[in-house]
Amino acid sequence: MSTHQLLRTLGEILAIGVLTQISMSPVYAAGKKPITKGQTKIVRAVNQQPQGNSCLPDVIGTGNDPAVGPSTDLTNLSVSCSDDPAVTYGQLKAPLAGANRVYCVTTLSKLRKQRSAVTVVADPTVQNSYHCLLATITPKEFVAATKEQK
């Protein structure tokens, strides 16, 4: 087998693996539109914690449906997201606003640095046209890629 044929075969195997991983993701399986642009802004609202930092793995894990531990993959975490560069973090936060809220903000490219298999799908609701579902990343990995904003 030539080097060219080997590289082509490896590329095909990689593509099949990625598509299989995406199609088997719990959120993608629901028939939602996958979000793939690295520039995609992502916001998760959490209640402010008394100890200071609120973007904690335990807090993120309990927000998953069903709740998961800090080292278990998220399967259905509600976030606001947009791959439109004109949409601001403020616009993504607005539908999530509430008393004592803080926001864990990041981008899809930052999440991919933690876990390349992370998936995000659009899941708009009446209350939040930016609603998305996030999966295939642990709360620890998610938190490592976020910063907290008020």
C-alpha positions in Angstrom: 0.0 0.0 0.0 1.4 3.4 -0.9 1.8 6.2 1.5 -1.0 8.1 -0.3 -3.4 5.2 -0.1 -2.6 4.7 3.6 -3.2 8.3 4.4 -6.5 8.2 2.4 -7.6 5.1 4.3 -6.7 6.6 7.6 -8.6 9.8 6.7 -11.7 7.7 5.9 -11.4 5.8 9.1 -11.1 9.0 11.1 -14.1 10.5 9.3 -16.2 7.5 10.0 -15.2 7.5 13.7 -16.1 11.2 14.1 -19.5 10.7 12.4 -20.2 7.7 14.5 -19.3 9.6 17.6 -21.5 12.5 16.7 -24.4 10.3 15.7 -24.2 8.3 18.9 -24.2 11.4 21.1 -27.4 11.5 23.1 -28.2 15.1 22.0 -27.5 14.5 18.3 -29.6 11.3 18.3 -32.7 13.5 19.1 -32.5 14.8 15.5 -31.3 18.3 16.4 -29.0 20.5 14.3 -25.3 20.1 15.3 -23.3 23.2 16.0 -19.7 22.8 14.8 -18.1 26.2 14.4 -15.2 26.8 16.8 -16.3 30.4 17.2 -19.6 29.3 18.8 -20.2 31.2 22.0 -21.6 29.1 24.9 -23.1 30.2 28.2 -24.3 28.2 31.1 -26.1 30.0 33.9 -25.6 28.8 37.5 -26.7 30.1 40.9 -24.0 32.1 42.7 -22.2 30.0 45.3 -21.3 31.5 48.7 -17.6 30.3 48.5 -16.8 32.5 45.5 -16.3 30.7 42.2 -19.6 29.3 41.0 -18.5 27.5 37.8 -17.6 24.3 39.6 -17.7 20.7 38.3 -20.2 19.7 41.0 -22.5 22.6 40.1 -22.3 21.9 36.3 -22.8 18.1 36.8 -26.0 18.6 38.8 -27.4 20.7 36.0 -27.2 17.8 33.5 -30.3 15.8 32.9 -29.8 13.3 34.6 -27.2 14.7 37.1 -23.7 13.4 36.7 -20.5 13.5 38.8 -17.5 15.7 38.0 -15.7 13.1 35.9 -18.7 11.6 34.1 -19.7 12.8 30.6 -22.4 15.3 30.3 -25.2 14.0 28.1 -27.9 16.7 28.1 -26.6 20.0 29.6 -28.8 23.0 28.7 -26.8 26.1 27.6 -27.3 29.1 25.4 -25.2 29.1 22.3 -24.8 30.8 18.9 -22.3 30.4 16.0 -23.4 33.9 14.7 -20.4 36.2 15.4 -22.9 39.1 15.7 -24.6 37.5 18.7 -23.1 38.7 22.0 -22.6 37.0 25.3 -25.1 39.5 26.7 -27.7 38.2 24.3 -27.0 34.6 25.2 -27.3 35.5 28.9 -30.6 37.4 28.7 -32.9 34.4 28.5 -31.1 32.8 31.5 -31.2 35.9 33.8 -32.3 35.5 37.3 -31.5 36.5 40.9 -28.1 35.4 42.1 -27.1 34.2 38.6 -23.6 34.0 37.3 -22.5 32.7 33.9 -19.9 30.2 32.8 -18.8 31.4 29.4 -16.7 29.8 26.7 -16.4 28.9 23.0 -16.7 25.6 21.3 -13.0 25.8 20.3 -12.0 26.1 24.0 -14.2 23.1 24.9 -12.6 21.1 22.0 -9.2 21.8 23.5 -10.4 19.9 26.6 -12.3 17.2 24.7 -12.4 17.0 20.9 -15.5 14.8 21.0 -17.7 17.5 22.6 -21.1 17.9 20.9 -23.4 20.9 20.8 -26.8 20.9 19.1 -29.3 23.7 18.6 -32.5 23.1 20.6 -34.5 26.4 20.5 -37.4 26.8 22.9 -40.1 29.4 23.2 -38.3 31.0 26.2 -34.8 30.8 24.6 -34.2 30.8 20.9 -30.5 30.3 21.7 -31.1 27.1 23.7 -28.6 24.3 22.9 -27.7 20.9 24.4 -24.2 20.0 25.2 -22.7 16.5 25.6 -19.6 14.3 25.6 -17.4 16.4 27.9 -17.1 16.0 31.7 -18.0 18.8 34.1 -14.3 19.1 35.0 -13.4 19.5 31.4 -16.2 22.0 30.8 -15.2 24.1 33.8 -11.5 24.1 32.7 -12.6 25.8 29.5 -14.9 28.4 31.0 -14.6 31.7 32.8 -17.1 33.1 35.2 -19.0 36.3 34.4 -21.7 38.2 36.3 
